[in-house]
């Protein structure tokens, strides 16, 4: 019989990896909470029309990458390829937009792409969105918040902030016309993807990594020359606020977003430690999207960061905390009455010491084999119940990692205090 395997590009995250993900997720949640952002959880599946209207009909995502299907009622549904559109839909549907909203979310997204390191077909993002603030101070807040996150993770020296303004829709239309006119004169020299995009989404050509196309772009029109006064003033204010907070950045005139709904300030955090997949966080302003999806005109701005890439970066920089063992305490028993006594005592112990990881041996086996499994678990202590311990209402505590610590038999009532002391080292000094 053929073994069933996971779908290509949709990977399992195993227990020896999840501690890294949990560390990243905890750190992000703490930083976002410190700025007053509240978590929102949206469905993984949405109506296909949501993404066609928001992302744009002629983007690569809608044309080639979305996982769409008809349900049993004939309605076209899509596994979400990104989070912003669903967050906007939820905010409109649940009448959240009467006041300023600072929201964040986390979860899987889906795009049919060629799987490679840091880019999978099921990938995971953390995103943040703010609705109701038209001024550029919120742009600066989002960027400062991500800068604080990099410091909290210990990777701030290995990421670079790139900024640009893509102006208003009218600005981009004027720039697009000039760019298409210029590139059309050199169409034969463009790479294949750029030739296709010239007719559908020419601003994406600015993202091209093809050497020949990059050379042509050196002489192409520049978007900043087409910005209106408001876009220029807002971008200057963002830069001024970042300067005041000592956040360094590079203005990158070629920086655009792959989704149609962005306007004005856009930004990316990039690294040179992940090869081709160098962007770890990207975002910008999208003031027209709420109205585009059926709501009243409400300005918005947000960002998304890829968990896979951030975990890879943390690993590459050796910035992850030491992995915790599966257990703090491993429980060994001689069966029969001892097993019953251990089960009862351990539930009380778990209540007294929440957070203590206690693994009780199950499945039988000799006393010697149980001790071997206790040692292999990585636990600091083995708690041993035998007939003598049951009769005397005691437990034997055996050190598995501590040098110089002797095995001891303690009254059952004293075990919780002993374990608490063992995981909270004494910091007092003589004479204090």
C-alpha positions in Angstrom: 0.0 0.0 0.0 1.3 3.5 -0.9 2.2 5.6 2.0 0.3 8.9 2.2 2.6 11.9 2.4 2.1 15.6 3.1 1.3 17.8 0.1 4.4 19.3 -1.5 5.2 22.7 0.1 2.9 22.0 3.1 5.2 20.8 5.9 4.9 19.3 9.3 6.5 21.3 12.2 7.7 18.7 14.6 8.0 18.9 18.4 11.8 19.6 18.3 11.0 22.6 16.1 7.9 24.1 17.7 9.8 25.5 20.7 11.5 27.9 18.3 8.2 28.9 16.8 6.6 29.4 20.2 9.5 31.6 21.3 9.0 33.8 18.2 5.2 33.9 18.7 5.5 34.8 22.4 8.0 37.6 21.7 5.9 39.1 18.9 2.7 38.9 21.0 4.4 40.7 23.9 5.8 43.5 21.7 2.4 44.0 20.0 0.6 44.1 23.3 2.9 46.7 24.6 1.7 49.0 21.8 -2.0 48.3 22.5 -2.7 45.9 19.6 -5.5 43.4 20.1 -5.5 39.9 18.5 -8.2 39.1 15.9 -8.7 35.6 14.4 -10.2 35.3 11.0 -11.3 32.2 8.9 -8.7 30.5 6.7 -11.3 30.2 3.9 -12.9 33.3 2.4 -15.0 34.1 -0.7 -12.8 34.2 -3.8 -14.3 37.6 -4.7 -12.6 39.1 -1.5 -9.1 38.6 -2.9 -10.0 39.4 -6.5 -11.3 42.8 -5.4 -8.5 43.6 -3.0 -5.4 42.0 -4.4 -6.2 42.7 -8.0 -7.2 40.6 -11.0 -3.9 40.9 -12.8 -1.5 40.1 -9.9 0.5 36.8 -9.9 -1.4 35.8 -6.7 -4.8 35.9 -8.2 -3.8 34.7 -11.7 -1.6 31.8 -10.7 -1.2 31.2 -7.0 -4.5 31.0 -5.2 -6.0 27.8 -4.0 -9.6 28.3 -5.1 -12.5 25.8 -5.3 -16.3 25.6 -5.6 -18.1 24.3 -2.5 -21.2 22.1 -2.6 -23.4 25.2 -3.1 -21.3 26.2 -6.1 -19.8 29.2 -4.3 -16.1 30.0 -5.2 -14.0 29.9 -2.0 -10.2 30.5 -1.6 -7.7 29.5 1.1 -6.4 32.9 2.2 -3.2 33.9 0.4 -2.6 36.9 2.7 -4.2 38.3 5.8 -5.0 42.0 5.2 -8.1 41.5 3.0 -9.7 39.1 5.6 -8.9 41.5 8.4 -10.6 44.4 6.5 -13.6 42.2 5.7 -13.9 41.2 9.4 -13.6 44.9 10.6 -16.4 46.0 8.1 -18.7 43.0 8.9 -18.3 43.4 12.7 -18.7 47.2 12.7 -15.2 47.8 14.2 -14.4 50.9 12.2 -16.2 53.6 14.2 -13.0 54.1 16.2 -9.3 53.6 15.7 -8.4 49.9 15.7 -5.0 48.3 16.3 -5.3 44.6 15.4 -2.9 41.7 14.9 -3.3 38.1 13.7 -1.3 35.0 13.2 -1.8 31.9 11.1 -1.3 29.9 7.9 -1.6 31.4 4.4 -1.6 29.5 1.1 -0.1 30.2 -2.3 0.8 27.8 -5.1 4.5 28.6 -5.6 7.6 26.7 -6.2 8.6 25.5 -2.7 12.1 26.6 -1.6 13.8 27.4 1.7 11.8 30.1 3.4 9.0 30.0 0.8 6.4 27.2 1.1 2.9 26.7 -0.3 1.5 26.7 3.2 3.3 29.4 5.0 2.7 31.3 8.3 2.5 35.0 8.9 2.0 37.4 11.7 0.3 40.6 10.6 -0.8 43.9 12.2 -3.3 46.3 10.8 -4.4 49.8 12.0 -7.6 51.4 10.8 -8.8 55.0 11.2 -5.5 57.0 11.4 -4.8 59.1 8.3 -1.6 60.8 9.5 2.0 59.5 9.0 2.6 59.2 12.7 1.0 55.7 12.6 3.3 54.7 9.8 6.2 55.5 12.0 4.7 53.7 15.0 4.3 50.5 13.0 8.0 50.7 11.8 9.2 51.5 15.4 7.2 48.5 16.7 9.0 46.2 14.3 12.3 47.7 15.1 11.6 47.0 18.8 10.7 43.4 17.9 14.1 42.9 16.2 15.8 44.1 19.3 13.8 41.8 21.5 14.8 38.9 19.2 18.4 39.9 19.1 18.5 40.3 15.3 18.4 44.1 14.9 22.0 44.3 13.6 21.2 41.9 10.8 18.1 43.5 9.2 17.9 46.7 7.2 14.8 49.0 6.8 14.0 50.1 3.3 11.4 52.8 2.6 9.6 54.3 -0.3 6.5 56.2 -1.2 4.4 54.9 -4.0 2.0 57.9 -3.8 -1.6 58.1 -4.7 -3.4 56.1 -7.3 -3.2 59.0 -9.7 0.5 59.4 -9.0 1.0 55.7 -9.9 -1.1 56.0 -13.0 1.1 58.8 -14.3 4.3 57.0 -13.4 3.0 53.7 -14.9 2.3 55.4 -18.2 5.9 56.8 -18.3 7.4 53.5 -17.2 5.5 51.5 -19.8 6.5 54.0 -22.5 10.1 53.7 -21.6 10.2 49.9 -21.2 8.2 49.3 -24.4 11.1 50.8 -26.3 13.3 48.1 -24.8 10.8 45.2 -24.6 13.0 42.7 -26.4 15.7 43.2 -23.7 13.4 42.4 -20.8 13.3 39.0 -19.1 10.3 36.8 -19.8 8.4 37.6 -16.6 8.9 41.4 -17.1 7.7 41.2 -20.7 4.5 39.6 -19.4 4.2 42.1 -16.5 4.6 45.0 -18.9 1.1 44.3 -20.2 -0.5 43.5 -16.8 1.3 44.9 -13.7 4.3 46.9 -14.9 5.2 48.3 -11.4 6.2 44.7 -10.5 9.0 45.0 -13.0 10.8 47.2 -10.5 11.2 44.1 -8.3 13.0 42.1 -11.0 16.3 40.5 -10.1 17.2 39.8 -13.7 20.6 41.5 -14.4 19.5 42.8 -17.9 16.3 44.2 -16.6 18.0 45.8 -13.6 20.4 47.5 -16.0 17.5 48.9 -18.1 15.8 50.2 -15.0 18.8 52.3 -14.1 17.6 54.8 -16.8 13.9 54.3 -16.3 11.5 57.0 -14.9 11.6 57.2 -11.1 8.3 57.1 -9.1 9.3 59.8 -6.7 9.3 62.3 -9.5 5.6 61.7 -9.9 4.5 62.1 -6.3 2.0 64.8 -5.3 2.6 67.3 -2.5 0.7 65.3 0.1 2.5 62.1 -0.5 5.9 63.8 -0.4 5.0 65.6 2.9 3.7 62.4 4.5 6.8 60.5 3.5 9.1 63.3 4.8 7.3 63.2 8.1 7.7 59.4 8.5 11.5 59.9 7.8 11.6 62.7 10.4 10.0 60.6 13.1 12.3 57.7 12.4 15.3 60.0 12.6 14.1 61.3 15.9 13.9 57.7 17.2 17.3 56.8 15.8 16.0 54.2 13.5 18.2 54.0 10.4 16.8 53.3 7.0 17.5 53.3 3.3 15.2 55.1 0.8 14.7 52.6 -2.1 13.0 54.2 -5.1 12.4 50.7 -6.6 10.5 49.4 -3.6 6.9 48.6 -4.6 4.3 46.2 -3.2 3.0 43.2 -5.1 -0.6 43.9 -4.1 -2.7 46.6 -5.8 -4.2 48.1 -2.6 -1.1 49.9 -1.3 -0.5 53.6 -1.5 1.9 56.2 0.0 4.5 54.8 2.4 5.7 51.3 1.9 8.5 49.5 3.7 10.4 46.3 4.0 12.9 44.8 6.5 15.5 42.8 4.6 18.5 40.7 5.6 21.5 39.3 3.7 21.5 36.1 5.8 18.8 34.2 4.0 19.9 34.2 0.4 17.2 35.1 -2.2 14.4 35.1 0.4 15.8 38.2 2.1 12.5 40.0 3.1 11.4 39.2 6.6 8.7 41.8 7.0 6.8 44.1 4.6 4.0 46.5 4.7 2.6 49.9 4.0 -0.5 52.1 3.8 -3.7 51.2 2.0 -6.1 54.1 2.5 -8.7 53.0 -0.2 -9.0 49.3 0.6 -11.9 49.5 3.2 -14.0 51.5 0.7 -13.0 49.1 -2.1 -14.4 46.2 0.0 -17.7 47.9 0.7 -17.0 49.9 3.8 -17.0 53.7 4.4 -13.7 55.5 3.5 -11.4 54.6 6.4 -7.5 54.8 6.1 -5.5 51.7 6.9 -1.9 50.6 7.2 -0.3 47.3 8.1 2.5 44.8 7.8 3.1 41.0 7.6 6.1 39.0 8.6 6.9 35.4 7.6 7.4 33.0 10.6 9.4 30.5 8.5 11.9 33.1 7.5 12.2 34.6 10.9 12.8 31.2 12.4 15.5 30.5 9.8 17.1 33.9 10.6 17.1 33.2 14.3 18.7 29.8 13.6 21.3 31.3 11.3 22.3 34.0 13.8 22.2 31.5 16.8 19.8 33.9 18.4 17.4 31.3 19.8 17.3 30.4 23.5 18.6 27.0 24.5 16.0 24.3 23.9 14.2 23.1 26.9 14.1 19.4 27.7 10.8 17.6 27.4 10.5 17.3 31.1 11.7 18.8 34.4 10.7 15.7 36.3 10.3 12.1 35.2 8.3 9.8 37.5 9.4 6.2 38.0 7.3 3.6 39.8 7.4 -0.1 40.6 3.8 -0.7 39.5 0.7 -1.8 41.4 0.2 0.3 44.5 3.2 2.6 43.7 1.7 3.5 40.4 -1.7 4.4 42.0 0.1 6.5 44.7 2.2 8.3 42.1 -0.9 9.2 39.9 -2.7 10.7 42.9 0.4 12.6 44.2 1.4 14.0 40.8 -2.0 15.7 40.2 -1.5 17.6 43.5 2.0 18.4 42.5 1.0 19.8 39.2 -1.6 22.0 40.9 1.0 23.3 43.4 3.6 24.0 40.7 1.9 25.2 37.5 4.4 25.2 34.6 6.5 22.3 36.0 6.8 19.7 33.2 6.1 16.3 34.8 6.3 13.2 32.7 5.0 10.0 34.3 6.3 6.8 33.0 3.6 4.7 31.4 3.6 1.4 29.6 5.3 -0.8 32.2 8.9 -1.9 32.1 11.6 -2.7 34.6 12.8 -0.2 37.1 16.2 0.0 35.3 14.6 0.7 31.9 12.4 3.4 33.5 15.5 5.1 34.9 17.1 5.0 31.4 14.1 6.7 29.9 14.1 9.3 32.7 17.7 10.1 31.9 17.0 10.3 28.1 14.1 12.7 28.7 16.4 15.4 29.8 14.7 15.9 33.1 16.7 17.2 36.1 15.0 14.9 38.6 13.5 11.5 38.8 10.8 11.0 41.4 10.6 7.3 42.5 7.7 5.5 44.0 8.1 2.0 45.3 6.4 -0.1 48.0 8.6 1.4 50.7 7.7 5.0 49.7 4.0 4.2 49.5 4.0 2.7 53.1 5.9 5.7 54.5 4.1 8.4 52.5 7.5 9.5 51.0 9.1 9.8 47.6 12.7 9.3 46.5 14.2 12.2 44.6 17.1 11.2 42.3 19.2 13.9 40.6 19.8 13.2 36.9 21.8 16.3 36.0 23.1 18.0 39.2 26.7 17.3 40.1 27.3 16.8 43.8 23.6 16.3 44.6 22.7 13.2 46.5 19.7 11.0 46.2 17.2 11.7 49.0 13.9 10.4 50.4 11.5 13.2 51.4 8.1 13.3 53.0 5.5 13.6 50.2 4.4 16.9 51.7 7.9 18.4 51.2 8.4 17.5 47.5 6.7 20.6 46.1 8.9 22.9 48.2 12.0 21.0 47.2 11.3 21.3 43.5 10.4 24.9 43.7 13.8 25.7 45.4 15.6 23.6 42.7 14.2 25.6 39.8 14.6 29.0 41.6 18.2 29.3 42.6 19.0 31.0 45.8 20.3 34.5 45.0 21.1 35.6 48.5 24.6 36.3 49.6 26.3 35.9 53.0 25.6 38.7 55.4 22.6 39.9 53.5 
